[in-house]
Amino acid sequence: MSTLINRRDALRWGLGLSGAFALSNLVSAAPPKASQEGRDANGAGIYHRPLGEFSLWTVSDGFGAFPVYPTFGGRTGSKDAVLEAARRWHLSDPVYNNFMMLVVRTPDALVLIDTGNGEGRGENSGKLLARLKQLGFAPKDFTHVIITHAHPDHLWGAVSKGKSVFSEAKYFIGQAEMRFWNRSDAEIRQAPEQMRGMLTTTRDALRVLEPQVKQVKDGEEVLPGFTMLDMPGHTPGHMGVQIRSGGETLYHVADIANQVRLLFEHPEWDFSYDNDPEQATATRRRVLGRIAEERALIFGTHYTFPGFGYVNQTGEGFEYIPEPIQFGGW
């Protein structure tokens, strides 16, 4: 999977450039050599906040990076405009990319939203299980796992050596997402060579999990306080989660706007990993507009750690307001 394929083949296979890149060609963002030994002390990759009666933990699975352009606006923006926006927001190029999973403990359940990259995706990712252990959580402790979509950085941590990692959990995933990835061997053989590994691994992971999976639809309350919401475009069956407790509301939006500066300010710009750029833009506008109007809390998988914030509407775009980190104040 080390060679990029052309955009036409990627789009023809309905995977956007997520297929072309296979979500495994992220540029290494390793720190300078002098900081290697101390880098793990620069934040433990875990953050807690309450939501009503629920306890929430951001748990970092690691990080990667990708070039600012054409990753953003490569099909719908101009290179000069994208790079100028990145400069104005003081973004590095390649731009840093967090992988953050969300753990929610309710009075009756322990819920994990997405499972990270898993093993073998580079030294800077696949940290989820180690950090769950720091919290005192073992995989068997989880009662439910929600998969927002089946890209490798959200799904591949669910299966190891052909077996389910969170073996005691009931899984929830969108009906359209299951259909999208359930391809035959013949279909996969027809895909460009660089896509076949990702297609096969993702399909096989979902088949391992199938006995635990309940396929869900838009507006379905899968647990008390957890409602699944259609947010398509990034993948055809991409879903977000509305979490409500004690009069507070959080929207976990996963990958509807992967860069909180560029794609909030310019929701019309495409993101290379989006399957359907027009649909992804429509979803960004609809969902971010709703969250801004409700003044609700937002969480995104790839946002600035620890991923919690608010949304303001600013003309045709939006502004992300990170929630201040509180140490011991909750």
C-alpha positions in Angstrom: 0.0 0.0 0.0 2.9 2.3 -0.3 2.1 3.7 -3.7 -0.6 6.2 -4.4 -3.1 5.5 -7.1 -4.8 8.0 -9.3 -7.9 9.9 -8.1 -10.1 8.5 -10.9 -9.6 4.9 -9.8 -10.1 5.8 -6.2 -13.3 7.7 -6.8 -14.6 5.0 -9.2 -14.3 2.5 -6.3 -16.4 4.7 -4.0 -13.6 5.2 -1.5 -12.4 8.7 -2.2 -8.7 9.1 -1.6 -9.1 7.1 1.6 -8.8 4.1 -0.7 -5.9 5.5 -2.6 -4.0 6.3 0.6 -5.5 3.3 2.4 -5.3 5.5 5.5 -1.9 4.0 6.1 0.4 6.4 4.2 0.2 9.2 6.8 3.5 11.1 7.0 5.5 10.2 10.1 5.3 13.0 12.6 8.1 11.7 14.9 9.5 14.3 17.3 13.2 15.4 17.2 15.6 12.8 18.5 16.4 14.8 21.7 12.7 14.5 22.8 12.3 10.8 22.1 12.7 9.6 25.7 10.5 12.3 27.2 7.7 12.5 24.7 5.3 10.1 26.5 5.5 12.5 29.5 4.1 15.3 27.4 0.6 14.4 28.3 -0.5 10.8 29.1 -3.0 10.8 26.2 -6.0 10.6 28.6 -8.5 13.2 29.6 -11.6 13.1 31.7 -14.7 15.2 31.9 -18.3 14.5 33.1 -21.4 14.8 31.0 -24.4 14.9 33.4 -24.4 11.6 35.2 -21.9 10.1 32.6 -18.1 10.0 32.8 -16.2 10.6 29.6 -12.6 9.9 28.8 -10.7 10.9 25.7 -8.1 8.2 25.0 -5.4 8.9 22.4 -4.6 6.1 20.0 -1.7 8.1 18.7 -1.1 10.5 15.8 -0.1 10.9 12.2 0.1 13.7 9.7 -0.7 14.5 6.1 0.1 17.3 3.6 -2.1 20.3 3.8 -2.7 20.4 0.1 -4.2 18.5 -1.8 -5.5 16.7 1.3 -7.7 19.7 1.9 -9.4 21.5 -1.1 -7.6 19.4 -3.7 -10.8 19.0 -5.7 -12.8 22.0 -4.7 -10.3 24.7 -3.6 -7.3 26.4 -4.9 -3.8 25.5 -3.7 -3.0 29.2 -2.9 -6.1 29.7 -0.8 -5.7 26.5 1.2 -2.0 27.1 1.9 -2.8 30.7 2.9 -5.5 29.6 5.3 -3.1 27.0 6.8 -0.5 29.8 7.2 -3.0 32.1 8.9 -3.9 29.4 11.3 -0.3 28.6 12.0 -0.7 25.0 10.9 2.3 22.9 10.1 2.7 21.2 6.7 2.3 18.3 7.0 -0.5 19.0 9.4 -0.7 17.0 12.7 -3.5 14.5 13.0 -4.8 13.1 16.3 -6.5 9.7 16.7 -8.8 10.0 19.7 -11.3 7.5 20.9 -14.1 8.2 23.4 -14.9 6.1 26.5 -18.2 6.7 28.2 -19.2 5.2 31.6 -22.9 5.3 32.4 -24.6 3.9 35.5 -25.3 0.7 33.5 -22.7 0.4 30.7 -19.1 1.0 29.7 -19.1 2.2 26.1 -16.2 2.7 23.6 -16.7 4.8 20.5 -14.4 3.5 17.8 -11.4 1.2 18.4 -8.4 2.9 16.8 -5.8 1.7 14.4 -4.8 -1.6 16.1 -1.4 -3.3 15.6 1.0 -2.8 12.8 0.0 0.7 11.7 3.2 2.5 12.7 5.0 3.3 15.9 3.0 6.4 16.5 -0.5 4.7 16.6 -2.1 1.7 18.1 -1.9 3.0 21.7 -5.5 2.5 22.7 -5.2 -0.7 24.7 -2.2 0.4 26.6 -3.9 3.6 27.6 -7.2 1.9 28.5 -5.0 -0.3 30.8 -3.7 2.9 32.5 -7.3 3.8 33.2 -7.9 0.3 34.7 -10.1 -0.9 31.8 -9.6 -4.3 30.2 -11.2 -5.1 26.8 -13.6 -7.5 28.4 -15.0 -4.7 30.6 -16.7 -3.0 27.7 -20.4 -3.7 27.3 -20.9 -1.8 24.1 -18.7 -0.6 21.2 -20.0 2.0 18.6 -18.3 2.1 15.3 -18.9 5.4 13.5 -17.5 4.1 10.3 -15.1 1.4 9.1 -11.9 3.2 8.1 -8.8 1.6 9.5 -8.2 4.2 12.2 -11.7 3.7 13.6 -12.1 -0.1 13.2 -8.9 -2.1 12.9 -8.3 -2.0 16.6 -11.4 -4.2 17.1 -9.7 -7.3 15.8 -6.4 -8.9 16.5 -5.0 -12.1 15.0 -8.5 -12.9 13.6 -10.3 -12.6 17.0 -12.5 -9.9 18.5 -10.6 -7.8 21.0 -13.7 -6.4 22.9 -15.2 -9.9 23.0 -17.9 -9.2 25.6 -19.3 -6.1 23.9 -22.3 -5.6 21.7 -21.4 -3.6 18.6 -23.4 -0.9 16.9 -22.7 0.1 13.3 -24.8 1.7 10.5 -26.6 -0.6 8.1 -25.3 1.4 5.1 -21.7 1.0 6.4 -21.9 -2.7 6.7 -23.3 -3.0 3.2 -20.6 -0.7 1.8 -17.7 -2.8 3.0 -19.1 -6.3 2.5 -17.4 -7.0 -0.9 -16.8 -10.3 -2.4 -13.3 -11.6 -3.2 -14.1 -11.1 -6.9 -15.0 -7.5 -6.4 -11.8 -6.8 -4.4 -9.7 -8.4 -7.1 -11.1 -5.9 -9.5 -10.1 -3.0 -7.3 -6.7 -1.2 -7.9 -3.9 -3.2 -6.3 -3.1 -0.6 -3.7 -6.7 -0.8 -2.4 -7.0 -4.5 -2.0 -5.3 -4.9 1.3 -7.5 -2.3 3.0 -10.7 -3.6 1.4 -9.9 -7.2 2.5 -8.8 -6.3 6.0 -11.8 -4.1 6.7 -14.2 -6.6 5.3 -12.7 -9.5 7.2 -12.7 -7.5 10.5 -16.4 -6.8 10.1 -17.0 -10.5 9.4 -15.2 -11.4 12.6 -17.3 -9.0 14.5 -20.6 -9.8 12.8 -21.9 -12.1 15.7 -21.6 -9.2 18.0 -23.0 -6.5 15.6 -26.4 -4.9 15.7 -26.9 -2.8 12.5 -28.6 0.5 13.3 -30.3 3.4 11.5 -30.7 7.1 11.8 -32.4 8.3 15.0 -32.1 5.0 16.8 -31.4 5.1 20.5 -29.0 2.2 21.0 -28.6 2.8 24.8 -30.2 5.2 27.2 -28.8 8.6 26.2 -27.1 7.4 23.0 -28.7 8.2 19.7 -27.2 7.3 16.3 -27.3 10.0 13.6 -26.7 9.7 9.9 -23.7 11.8 8.9 -22.8 10.4 5.4 -20.2 11.6 2.9 -17.0 10.6 4.6 -18.2 7.1 4.0 -21.7 6.2 2.7 -22.7 4.9 6.2 -20.8 7.2 8.4 -22.7 8.0 11.6 -22.3 10.3 14.6 -23.6 9.9 18.1 -25.7 12.3 20.2 -25.0 11.6 23.9 -27.3 13.2 26.5 -27.2 13.1 30.2 -28.4 15.4 33.0 -29.5 18.1 30.6 -26.2 18.2 28.8 -25.7 17.2 25.1 -22.5 16.1 23.3 -22.3 15.3 19.6 -19.6 12.9 18.6 -19.1 13.7 14.9 -16.2 11.4 14.2 -14.8 12.5 10.7 -17.3 15.0 9.3 -14.7 17.8 9.4 -11.3 16.4 10.1 -9.4 19.7 10.4 -11.0 22.0 12.9 -9.6 25.2 11.3 -9.6 24.5 7.5 -12.9 22.6 7.2 -14.8 24.6 9.7 -13.9 27.9 8.1 -14.3 26.4 4.6 -16.9 23.6 4.8 -17.1 23.7 1.0 -13.5 22.4 0.6 -13.2 18.7 0.1 -11.1 16.3 2.3 -9.2 13.7 0.3 -10.5 10.8 2.4 -14.1 11.7 1.8 -16.0 9.2 -0.3 -18.5 11.8 -1.6 -17.3 15.4 -1.4 -20.6 17.0 -2.1 -22.4 14.9 0.4 -19.6 15.4 3.0 -20.0 19.2 2.5 -23.7 19.1 2.9 -23.3 17.0 6.1 -20.7 19.4 7.5 -23.0 22.4 7.0 -26.1 20.6 8.4 -24.5 19.1 11.5 -22.2 22.0 12.5 -25.2 24.4 12.0 -27.3 22.2 14.3 -24.6 22.0 17.0 -24.0 25.8 16.8 -27.7 26.5 17.1 -28.1 24.2 20.1 -24.9 25.5 21.7 -24.0 21.8 22.4 -20.6 20.3 23.0 -18.8 18.7 20.1 -16.2 16.0 19.9 -14.2 15.0 16.9 -11.8 12.1 16.4 -9.1 14.2 14.9 -9.5 17.5 16.7 -7.1 19.3 19.0 -6.6 17.1 22.1 -8.7 16.4 24.1 -11.3 16.9 21.4 -14.1 18.8 23.2 -15.3 22.2 22.0 -18.1 24.3 20.7 -19.2 25.7 17.4 -20.0 29.2 16.2 -21.5 30.0 12.8 -19.6 32.7 11.0 -21.3 33.7 7.8 -20.9 30.8 5.3 -18.5 29.0 7.6 -18.0 28.0 11.2 -15.5 28.5 14.0 -14.3 25.8 16.4 -13.9 27.0 20.1 -11.9 24.4 22.1 -13.1 23.8 25.6 -10.5 24.9 28.1 -8.7 21.9 29.7 -9.5 21.6 33.4 -7.2 19.9 35.8 -9.0 18.5 38.8 -11.8 21.0 38.5 -14.6 18.7 37.3 
